Amino acid sequence: CNCKMPRTSHFTICLLVIITQVLFIIFHFNFTPGGVPAPIPSRQSTLPKYILYWTPFWGFRDFLIGFGMEPFENCEYKNCFATNNRSLKPIEEFNAILFHGTIYNPKKNGRPQSRRKEQVYIFLNVEAPVYIAPNFAKFNSFYNWTMTYRFDSDIVWRHGKFIEEESNYTLPSAEAVQKKTKLIAWFASHCKTSSRRERLAAEMQKFLPVDIYGSCGPLKCGKSKNNSKLSSSKCYDMLDEDYKFYLSFENSICKDYSTEKLYNVLRKNVVPIVYGGGDYNLSAPPHSVIDVSNFHSVEELVEYLSHLDRNVTEYLKYFEWKKNYKVVKQDRACDICKKLHEPFPDSVYNDLTSWSFGTHGEICKTSKHLPEIVRQLL
């Protein structure tokens, strides 16, 4: 700026040159050559993401995720901190607040009094909507994310998942299979269900031995008929040793819904016979389960099970997947921390009822929409 001109003009031109250079530097460092905004810097941000548990998850104050930073130590994104201490910092400064939507009652649990636009409220539900009765309408436009068993949730909460991973798994020997002296087992505590699974099991019992454990049958596993005992490792070890098949029948036929028993059984050398509303191509490894909805009648299903019972080679094909896949737990802590660190658009659930149940109630099937094999029994 060494021009001979009036002092005012000289100053103005110099100022414009400086502003132009500053704008160029800002543009250069914030945009890629294609004009697309540059990626958000460093996933390991210096500032942790704070997660507040507003309610307990049933009896678990830590939501089965954990407290502090420890749950995130082995995650891709580690810089998160979880707590149920509402006094740790001002409520509006938490990055996310987690609510167990099934039981959340503002009168009992309180309601956040202040809220930032960037703050995320998360609706958690792991139950089939058939068996929950909250008035979701009063929470319209309240939640930003969903965290449920459904694959279209913002964060998917499953009891397990399968990953592709080669292993040294060896198929059970024919002798080991022949030592299984019992055919089919079922652990059940809900005896009258919307899926009518009890009718299906009773019809199967007319043709094949089905041993029912828990409050819906005469047998017990462990020292009690209590449902928590049915989930014990001893019960699944018994399955592994004695049974060829297990009835993984859901109590309701709802989109993507399946319980933890399916994944517990998949870890054993037992073939699950599944009945549910999920897409088992998504929720189970290839050729690992027998889906009753693929059969037109109980007689057809029974005939196929009898064939597998007699033919060890065909039966063992249901374990071939274990050479290339592995069933693992879903790491909820890592999933929520990752989503909080990555860029996400503004979102809000304006109609939580429609999302949970469907616009016309189609998320869960009623009796007339159940699979053909069950409708025939009603």
C-alpha positions as CSV (number, residue, x, y, z in Angstrom):
1,C,0.0,0.0,0.0
2,N,2.6,2.5,-1.1
3,C,0.4,4.5,-3.5
4,K,0.4,8.3,-3.8
5,M,-3.2,9.2,-3.2
6,P,-5.2,11.0,-0.5
7,R,-4.6,9.5,2.9
8,T,-8.3,8.4,3.3
9,S,-8.3,6.5,0.0
10,H,-4.9,5.0,0.9
11,F,-6.3,3.6,4.2
12,T,-9.4,2.3,2.7
13,I,-7.6,0.3,0.0
14,C,-5.2,-1.2,2.5
15,L,-8.1,-2.2,4.8
16,L,-9.8,-3.9,1.8
17,V,-6.6,-5.9,1.0
18,I,-6.3,-7.1,4.6
19,I,-10.0,-8.2,4.7
20,T,-9.7,-10.0,1.4
21,Q,-6.6,-11.9,2.7
22,V,-8.4,-12.9,6.0
23,L,-11.5,-14.1,4.1
24,F,-9.3,-16.2,1.8
25,I,-7.5,-17.8,4.7
26,I,-10.9,-18.6,6.4
27,F,-12.3,-20.1,3.2
28,H,-9.1,-22.1,2.5
29,F,-9.1,-23.8,5.9
30,N,-12.8,-24.4,6.3
31,F,-13.7,-25.7,2.8
32,T,-12.4,-28.5,0.6
33,P,-11.6,-27.8,-3.0
34,G,-15.1,-29.0,-4.1
35,G,-16.8,-26.3,-1.9
36,V,-17.9,-28.9,0.7
37,P,-17.5,-28.0,4.4
38,A,-14.4,-29.5,5.9
39,P,-14.9,-32.5,8.3
40,I,-15.5,-31.8,11.9
41,P,-12.1,-31.8,13.5
42,S,-10.8,-34.5,15.8
43,R,-13.2,-37.1,17.0
44,Q,-11.3,-37.0,20.3
45,S,-12.6,-33.5,21.2
46,T,-10.9,-31.9,24.1
47,L,-14.3,-31.3,25.7
48,P,-16.1,-34.5,26.8
49,K,-19.7,-35.2,25.9
50,Y,-21.8,-35.3,29.0
51,I,-24.7,-37.8,29.2
52,L,-27.3,-37.5,32.0
53,Y,-29.5,-40.4,33.0
54,W,-32.7,-38.6,34.0
55,T,-34.6,-41.8,35.1
56,P,-33.4,-45.3,36.1
57,F,-33.7,-48.0,33.5
58,W,-36.0,-50.3,35.4
59,G,-33.9,-50.9,38.5
60,F,-30.6,-49.9,37.0
61,R,-29.4,-46.4,37.8
62,D,-26.6,-46.6,35.2
63,F,-28.9,-47.8,32.4
64,L,-26.8,-50.9,32.0
65,I,-24.2,-48.6,30.3
66,G,-22.2,-47.5,33.3
67,F,-21.0,-44.3,35.1
68,G,-18.1,-41.9,34.4
69,M,-15.7,-42.3,31.5
70,E,-14.9,-46.0,32.1
71,P,-17.7,-47.4,29.8
72,F,-16.2,-45.6,26.9
73,E,-12.5,-46.6,27.4
74,N,-12.5,-49.2,24.6
75,C,-14.6,-47.2,22.2
76,E,-13.7,-45.5,18.9
77,Y,-14.9,-42.3,20.5
78,K,-13.7,-42.3,24.2
79,N,-14.4,-38.7,25.3
80,C,-17.8,-39.2,27.0
81,F,-18.9,-39.0,30.6
82,A,-22.2,-40.6,31.9
83,T,-23.9,-39.8,35.2
84,N,-27.2,-39.6,37.0
85,N,-26.1,-36.7,39.1
86,R,-28.3,-33.7,38.0
87,S,-26.2,-31.4,40.2
88,L,-22.9,-32.1,38.4
89,K,-23.4,-29.1,36.2
90,P,-26.4,-27.0,35.0
91,I,-28.9,-29.2,33.3
92,E,-28.8,-27.3,30.0
93,E,-25.0,-28.0,29.7
94,F,-25.4,-31.8,29.4
95,N,-25.0,-32.8,25.7
96,A,-27.6,-35.6,26.0
97,I,-30.3,-36.6,28.5
98,L,-31.5,-40.2,28.5
99,F,-35.1,-41.0,29.5
100,H,-36.5,-44.6,30.0
101,G,-39.6,-43.7,28.0
102,T,-41.5,-46.8,29.1
103,I,-41.7,-45.5,32.7
104,Y,-40.9,-41.8,32.5
105,N,-43.4,-39.8,34.5
106,P,-42.7,-36.1,34.7
107,K,-44.7,-35.8,37.9
108,K,-42.6,-38.5,39.6
109,N,-39.2,-38.0,37.8
110,G,-39.4,-34.2,37.2
111,R,-38.9,-32.5,33.9
112,P,-35.8,-30.4,32.8
113,Q,-36.6,-26.8,33.4
114,S,-34.2,-25.4,30.8
115,R,-32.9,-26.6,27.5
116,R,-30.4,-25.6,24.9
117,K,-31.2,-26.0,21.2
118,E,-28.1,-28.3,20.7
119,Q,-29.1,-30.5,23.6
120,V,-30.4,-34.0,22.7
121,Y,-33.2,-35.7,24.6
122,I,-33.2,-39.5,24.0
123,F,-36.2,-41.8,24.2
124,L,-35.2,-45.3,25.3
125,N,-37.6,-48.3,25.0
126,V,-36.7,-52.0,24.7
127,E,-40.2,-53.4,25.2
128,A,-42.7,-54.3,22.4
129,P,-45.2,-51.4,22.3
130,V,-48.1,-53.9,22.8
131,Y,-47.1,-54.2,26.4
132,I,-46.4,-50.5,27.3
133,A,-49.2,-48.1,28.1
134,P,-47.7,-44.6,28.5
135,N,-49.5,-41.6,26.9
136,F,-46.8,-40.8,24.3
137,A,-48.9,-37.9,22.9
138,K,-47.8,-35.7,25.8
139,F,-44.2,-36.2,24.7
140,N,-44.7,-35.0,21.1
141,S,-41.9,-32.7,20.0
142,F,-40.0,-33.5,23.3
143,Y,-37.5,-36.2,22.1
144,N,-34.7,-35.7,19.5
145,W,-33.5,-39.3,19.2
146,T,-34.9,-42.8,19.7
147,M,-32.9,-45.6,21.2
148,T,-34.8,-48.9,20.8
149,Y,-34.5,-52.4,19.4
150,R,-35.7,-51.2,16.0
151,F,-33.2,-50.9,13.2
152,D,-34.7,-47.6,12.2
153,S,-33.9,-46.0,15.6
154,D,-31.3,-43.3,15.9
155,I,-29.3,-45.5,18.2
156,V,-30.1,-49.3,18.0
157,W,-30.3,-51.1,21.3
158,R,-30.2,-54.8,20.6
159,H,-29.5,-57.7,23.0
160,G,-26.8,-58.9,20.6
161,K,-25.6,-58.7,17.1
162,F,-23.4,-60.8,14.7
163,I,-20.2,-59.8,13.1
164,E,-18.2,-61.3,10.3
165,E,-15.2,-63.0,11.8
166,E,-13.4,-66.2,10.9
167,S,-12.7,-68.6,13.7
168,N,-11.3,-72.0,14.5
169,Y,-14.8,-73.3,15.3
170,T,-15.2,-77.0,14.8
171,L,-18.6,-78.6,14.1
172,P,-19.9,-80.9,16.9
173,S,-19.3,-84.5,16.1
174,A,-22.1,-86.9,15.1
175,E,-21.5,-88.6,18.5
176,A,-22.0,-85.3,20.4
177,V,-25.3,-84.7,18.6
178,Q,-26.5,-88.2,19.2
179,K,-25.8,-87.7,23.0
180,K,-28.5,-85.0,23.0
181,T,-31.3,-87.0,24.4
182,K,-34.1,-84.4,24.2
183,L,-35.5,-82.6,21.2
184,I,-37.1,-79.2,22.0
185,A,-37.0,-76.8,25.0
186,W,-38.8,-73.6,25.7
187,F,-38.3,-71.0,28.5
188,A,-41.4,-69.0,29.0
189,S,-42.9,-66.8,31.7
190,H,-45.7,-64.9,29.8
191,C,-48.3,-67.5,29.2
192,K,-51.0,-65.5,27.4
193,T,-49.6,-63.4,24.6
194,S,-50.7,-61.3,21.6
195,S,-48.5,-63.5,19.4
196,R,-50.5,-66.6,20.4
197,R,-47.2,-68.4,20.7
198,E,-48.6,-70.6,23.4
199,R,-51.1,-72.0,20.9
200,L,-48.3,-72.8,18.4
201,A,-46.2,-74.5,21.1
202,A,-49.2,-76.5,22.3
203,E,-50.0,-77.7,18.7
204,M,-46.3,-78.7,18.2
205,Q,-46.6,-80.8,21.4
206,K,-49.2,-83.0,19.8
207,F,-46.5,-84.3,17.4
208,L,-43.1,-83.8,19.1
209,P,-41.8,-83.6,22.7
210,V,-41.6,-79.9,23.7
211,D,-40.3,-79.3,27.3
212,I,-41.6,-76.1,28.7
213,Y,-39.6,-74.5,31.6
214,G,-40.8,-71.6,33.8
215,S,-44.3,-70.5,34.9
216,C,-45.9,-71.7,31.6
217,G,-44.9,-75.3,32.0
218,P,-44.2,-78.1,34.5
219,L,-40.4,-77.9,34.4
220,K,-38.0,-75.7,36.2
221,C,-34.4,-74.7,35.6
222,G,-32.2,-74.1,38.6
223,K,-33.8,-73.6,42.1
224,S,-36.7,-71.5,41.0
225,K,-39.3,-70.9,38.3
226,N,-38.5,-67.2,38.5
227,N,-37.9,-65.8,35.0
228,S,-34.5,-64.4,36.1
229,K,-33.4,-68.0,36.8
230,L,-34.4,-69.0,33.3
231,S,-31.8,-66.6,32.0
232,S,-29.0,-68.1,34.0
233,S,-25.9,-69.7,32.4
234,K,-26.8,-73.0,33.9
235,C,-30.1,-73.2,32.0
236,Y,-28.3,-72.5,28.7
237,D,-25.6,-75.0,29.5
238,M,-28.4,-77.5,30.0
239,L,-29.8,-76.7,26.6
240,D,-26.4,-77.1,25.0
241,E,-25.9,-80.5,26.6
242,D,-29.4,-82.0,26.2
243,Y,-31.4,-80.3,23.5
244,K,-31.3,-80.0,19.7
245,F,-33.8,-77.2,19.3
246,Y,-35.1,-74.2,21.3
247,L,-38.3,-72.3,20.8
248,S,-37.4,-68.6,20.5
249,F,-41.0,-67.4,20.3
250,E,-41.7,-63.7,20.9
251,N,-44.6,-62.6,23.0
252,S,-45.6,-60.1,20.3
253,I,-45.1,-59.9,16.6
254,C,-43.7,-56.4,16.3
255,K,-41.3,-54.8,13.8
256,D,-37.6,-55.9,14.6
257,Y,-38.5,-57.2,18.1
258,S,-36.5,-60.0,19.6
259,T,-35.4,-60.8,23.1
260,E,-32.0,-61.7,24.5
261,K,-32.9,-65.4,24.6
262,L,-32.3,-65.7,20.8
263,Y,-28.6,-64.5,21.2
264,N,-28.1,-66.6,24.3
265,V,-29.1,-69.7,22.3
266,L,-27.1,-68.8,19.2
267,R,-23.9,-68.9,21.3
268,K,-24.7,-72.6,22.0
269,N,-24.8,-75.6,19.7
270,V,-28.6,-75.5,19.7
271,V,-30.8,-74.5,16.7
272,P,-33.4,-71.7,17.5
273,I,-36.9,-72.1,16.0
274,V,-37.9,-68.5,15.7
275,Y,-41.3,-66.8,15.7
276,G,-41.3,-63.0,15.7
277,G,-41.7,-59.8,13.8
278,G,-38.1,-59.3,13.0
279,D,-36.2,-59.8,9.7
280,Y,-34.0,-62.7,10.8
281,N,-31.7,-61.9,7.8
282,L,-30.7,-58.8,9.8
283,S,-30.8,-60.1,13.3
284,A,-29.3,-63.6,13.0
285,P,-26.4,-65.1,11.0
286,P,-27.1,-66.9,7.7
287,H,-28.8,-70.3,8.0
288,S,-28.7,-70.2,11.8
289,V,-32.4,-70.3,12.7
290,I,-35.6,-72.0,11.5
291,D,-38.3,-69.4,11.0
292,V,-41.8,-70.8,11.5
293,S,-43.3,-68.2,9.2
294,N,-41.7,-70.0,6.3
295,F,-44.0,-73.0,6.9
296,H,-47.7,-73.2,5.9
297,S,-48.7,-75.6,8.7
298,V,-47.5,-77.0,12.0
299,E,-47.5,-80.5,10.3
300,E,-45.1,-79.2,7.7
301,L,-42.8,-77.6,10.4
302,V,-42.9,-80.8,12.5
303,E,-42.0,-82.9,9.4
304,Y,-38.9,-80.7,8.8
305,L,-37.8,-80.9,12.4
306,S,-38.2,-84.7,12.4
307,H,-36.1,-84.8,9.2
308,L,-33.3,-82.8,10.9
309,D,-33.6,-85.0,14.0
310,R,-32.9,-88.1,11.9
311,N,-30.3,-86.6,9.7
312,V,-27.2,-85.4,11.6
313,T,-25.5,-84.0,8.5
314,E,-28.4,-81.8,7.7
315,Y,-28.8,-80.7,11.3
316,L,-25.1,-79.7,11.6
317,K,-25.5,-77.3,8.6
318,Y,-27.2,-75.0,11.0
319,F,-23.8,-74.4,12.7
320,E,-21.7,-73.8,9.7
321,W,-22.1,-70.1,10.1
322,K,-19.9,-70.2,13.3
323,K,-16.8,-70.6,11.1
324,N,-17.3,-67.1,9.6
325,Y,-19.5,-65.2,12.0
326,K,-19.6,-64.4,15.7
327,V,-22.4,-63.4,18.0
328,V,-21.4,-60.5,20.3
329,K,-22.9,-58.0,22.7
330,Q,-23.9,-54.6,21.3
331,D,-21.9,-51.9,22.9
332,R,-24.4,-49.3,23.7
333,A,-21.9,-47.0,25.4
334,C,-19.8,-46.8,22.2
335,D,-22.8,-46.3,20.0
336,I,-24.2,-43.3,22.0
337,C,-20.8,-41.7,22.4
338,K,-20.0,-42.1,18.7
339,K,-23.3,-40.5,17.6
340,L,-22.7,-37.5,20.0
341,H,-19.3,-36.8,18.5
342,E,-20.3,-37.1,14.8
343,P,-22.2,-34.4,12.9
344,F,-25.9,-34.8,13.1
345,P,-28.8,-32.8,11.8
346,D,-31.5,-31.2,14.0
347,S,-34.3,-33.6,14.6
348,V,-37.4,-33.9,16.7
349,Y,-40.1,-36.5,17.0
350,N,-43.3,-34.6,16.6
351,D,-45.5,-37.7,16.8
352,L,-44.0,-40.3,19.1
353,T,-47.2,-42.4,19.1
354,S,-47.1,-42.8,15.3
355,W,-43.5,-43.7,15.3
356,S,-43.9,-46.3,18.1
357,F,-47.1,-47.9,17.0
358,G,-47.5,-46.9,13.4
359,T,-49.9,-44.5,11.8
360,H,-52.5,-47.3,11.5
361,G,-51.1,-49.5,14.3
362,E,-49.1,-51.6,11.8
363,I,-45.9,-51.8,13.9
364,C,-47.3,-54.8,15.8
365,K,-49.5,-57.5,14.2
366,T,-53.0,-58.3,15.4
367,S,-54.5,-61.8,15.3
368,K,-55.8,-61.5,11.8
369,H,-52.3,-60.4,10.5
370,L,-50.3,-63.2,12.2
371,P,-48.4,-65.7,10.0
372,E,-50.6,-68.3,8.3
373,I,-49.2,-71.2,10.4
374,V,-50.6,-69.5,13.6
375,R,-53.8,-68.1,12.1
376,Q,-54.9,-71.6,11.3
377,L,-54.9,-72.4,15.0
378,L,-57.1,-69.5,16.1
